[in-house]
């Protein structure tokens, strides 16, 4: 295996920055020091004035395979991910068929083993009637159990309170939830239909999928976790009020209840619907500027633990339909980390905090084995970021299978120049290597 020596980079790890070198051998980080002398047979990469960081671990993506591959697939979307500095991902069960049996879950792992550019894990899906299957899940090689408490995915909705309590009390695995209250959403939708008929505007999306719907569902999930002692992770928190549910007075490793925020909820507000329309239609909805400010505050004071993408591509044709017919979700893995570096340029967040929330903390939350840090002996999932670039997102440079991005027209001032996955240089200065280096993630449980 090729050895690499990254020289003169601004190494960012565990809350500190320093200029130094990183040696990669046999797929792992073998040495980090202020100066490492050149070694025979090593390919040297000059990272002067660039950040050297652990690759992002995206704990929530929808890569659409199997069953929805006209939107995206594991090969195309993991390729876009490594171009965006994401070296590992956790994919969700609402594919077709839903990953709600051990056999269907294994099918997805088999596909990824052949096709994934990045490291991978897949969540086991919970339903109203598959508890026995859920309990067969191996905590060593599966990230966790995913429950949809809102109507985002149709027949994966878990709305039976007795079943929910059984799942929460029966498994020691991490339970991740999509939390929106179905009854509230239906009532809000009925009001909007009375007002607009079949011509509901996209500006009504955060009114239908309201802050109240989010808080009601999230608070119930938190209360149930507190009652049962379950290990709960709340996906894509989208409101300021929800952040009050989470703690920052204990170390992350001791938290039983953790939270995630997505890049689009940190970037967009409801004022952007006028221009972006359905292209920023997500579930949960992008909400007010006040909500966005509340999310940033909770992220920076550590009530929110993880930043993710909820990457969920749909075709241009699907997104161009009327509000009521257009699906929710959008592609983000290629641009999420760069968007965070843009926020850093604008004074929102430090690079150390970006690394903490995108790499260190997902590793801690999910107990991922030897990933998420720049440490000797850890898998060499390493990313180099040039903070002095200047480029604009356009359809011509979008890598998603769906062919579009909600960031089109956005000028960024940083770029990913190199991505290593398991010690293999899979992306270099705009060129993706042919080898798919992704491996199945393991968990220290």
Number of C-alpha atoms within 10 A of each C-alpha: 9 13 20 24 23 22 23 22 24 21 24 22 22 13 13 11 16 15 19 19 24 27 25 30 21 16 20 24 24 17 16 18 14 13 12 16 10 13 12 7 9 15 14 14 16 12 23 15 14 22 22 30 27 30 29 34 30 27 29 23 23 25 28 24 23 19 14 16 18 13 22 25 25 25 20 19 30 30 27 24 28 27 28 28 33 31 33 29 29 23 26 26 29 26 20 13 14 20 24 24 20 16 11 18 20 14 14 19 19 12 15 25 17 14 19 24 31 30 25 26 23 28 25 30 26 29 23 17 12 14 19 11 16 23 18 12 20 15 18 16 16 23 28 28 26 27 24 23 24 26 20 20 16 10 12 22 18 18 17 12 11 9 17 20 16 12 25 22 16 14 20 16 23 23 24 27 22 25 27 25 23 20 12 18 19 15 11 19 18 13 13 19 13 10 11 11 10 13 12 17 16 22 18 17 25 21 18 21 25 22 23 18 23 26 23 16 21 24 16 13 25 21 13 18 20 15 12 15 15 23 22 26 27 20 24 26 23 28 27 21 15 22 21 14 16 19 20 15 10 10 9 17 12 9 16 17 23 24 26 24 25 22 20 25 27 22 17 18 20 22 13 16 20 11 9 16 18 27 24 26 23 20 22 26 26 28 25 20 18 12 23 22 16 20 26 20 16 22 23 17 13 21 22 26 26 29 31 26 26 28 25 22 30 26 18 15 9 14 21 14 12 16 20 15 12 19 22 22 22 25 33 28 31 25 25 26 28 21 24 22 23 19 18 17 16 9 9 14 17 16 21 17 20 23 24 24 24 24 28 26 21 24 24 19 23 21 18 21 16 20 31 29 25 27 19 16 16 19 25 32 32 30 26 25 25 20 19 11 12 11 12 13 17 16 14 9 13 18 20 24 20 21 18 23 25 20 23 15 12 13 15 21 17 21 26 25 19 25 31 27 28 25 24 25 21 24 23 15 11 12 11 18 14 9 12 21 21 23 19 18 20 19 20 13 13
